[in-house]
Amino acid sequence: MSASPMLQAIDLVRVNIDAMTLEDLEAHAQQVLDTLGGLNEYTNSPALKSGNAKRNALHLARKLRLHMARVRELINAHKLAAAVVATMHAAGSANLAPGARLPGC
């Protein structure tokens, strides 16, 4: 049995995304999107639910969308940094040591 989308949303928002690698961020982004889909299904289902439950689900969905924006920002930053390093290596930059890598990439 899987956890409810509301519990998954709480867990996903609490993750420290600043310390993740690009691969971890991309996997995390997929989990966030899946959980948003689950919250959307829960909110729009015809089953009876209290006003508080629906309000909590909508609040968590909003928090998750804001979290997803930050995740996408970090993914783009990782990709940009990797592209800059590759360009500097290709140009033979004197300021970049051979074999230099970005932390977490």
JOGI-V534941 format. One record per residue. N is the residue number from 1. RES is the residue in three letters. SS is DSSP state (h for helix, s for strand, l for the rest). OMEGA is omega in degrees with one decimal (999 if undefined). Layout:
N_RES_SS_OMEGA, N_RES_SS_OMEGA
This chain:
1_MET_l_-178.9, 2_SER_l_179.6, 3_ALA_l_179.6, 4_SER_l_178.9, 5_PRO_h_-180.0, 6_MET_h_178.0, 7_LEU_h_177.3, 8_GLN_h_179.9, 9_ALA_h_179.5, 10_ILE_h_179.9, 11_ASP_h_-177.5, 12_LEU_h_-179.3, 13_VAL_h_-177.3, 14_ARG_h_-177.6, 15_VAL_l_176.9, 16_ASN_l_-175.7, 17_ILE_h_-178.3, 18_ASP_h_-177.7, 19_ALA_h_-176.0, 20_MET_l_173.2, 21_THR_l_-178.7, 22_LEU_h_-179.4, 23_GLU_h_178.5, 24_ASP_h_178.8, 25_LEU_h_179.5, 26_GLU_h_176.6, 27_ALA_h_178.7, 28_HIS_h_178.9, 29_ALA_h_178.5, 30_GLN_h_177.1, 31_GLN_h_179.3, 32_VAL_h_179.7, 33_LEU_h_177.8, 34_ASP_h_179.8, 35_THR_h_175.5, 36_LEU_h_176.3, 37_GLY_h_177.6, 38_GLY_h_177.3, 39_LEU_h_178.8, 40_ASN_h_177.3, 41_GLU_h_-179.9, 42_TYR_h_-177.2, 43_THR_h_-175.0, 44_ASN_h_-179.8, 45_SER_l_-178.6, 46_PRO_l_-179.5, 47_ALA_l_178.8, 48_LEU_l_175.3, 49_LYS_l_-178.0, 50_SER_l_177.0, 51_GLY_h_179.0, 52_ASN_h_-179.8, 53_ALA_h_179.7, 54_LYS_h_178.9, 55_ARG_h_177.9, 56_ASN_h_179.4, 57_ALA_h_178.6, 58_LEU_h_178.4, 59_HIS_h_179.1, 60_LEU_h_177.9, 61_ALA_h_178.5, 62_ARG_h_178.4, 63_LYS_h_-179.5, 64_LEU_h_176.6, 65_ARG_h_176.7, 66_LEU_h_177.7, 67_HIS_h_-179.5, 68_MET_h_177.0, 69_ALA_h_178.8, 70_ARG_h_178.1, 71_VAL_h_179.3, 72_ARG_h_177.9, 73_GLU_h_179.6, 74_LEU_h_177.1, 75_ILE_h_178.9, 76_ASN_h_178.6, 77_ALA_h_177.8, 78_HIS_h_-179.2, 79_LYS_h_178.5, 80_LEU_h_-180.0, 81_ALA_h_178.6, 82_ALA_h_178.5, 83_ALA_h_178.8, 84_VAL_h_179.0, 85_VAL_h_179.4, 86_ALA_h_178.7, 87_THR_h_179.5, 88_MET_h_176.3, 89_HIS_h_-178.5, 90_ALA_h_-179.1, 91_ALA_h_-179.8, 92_GLY_l_-177.0, 93_SER_l_178.2, 94_ALA_l_-177.9, 95_ASN_l_-177.1, 96_LEU_l_-179.7, 97_ALA_l_178.3, 98_PRO_l_179.3, 99_GLY_l_-179.3, 100_ALA_l_178.4, 101_ARG_l_174.6, 102_LEU_l_176.7, 103_PRO_l_177.2, 104_GLY_l_-179.5, 105_CYS_l_999
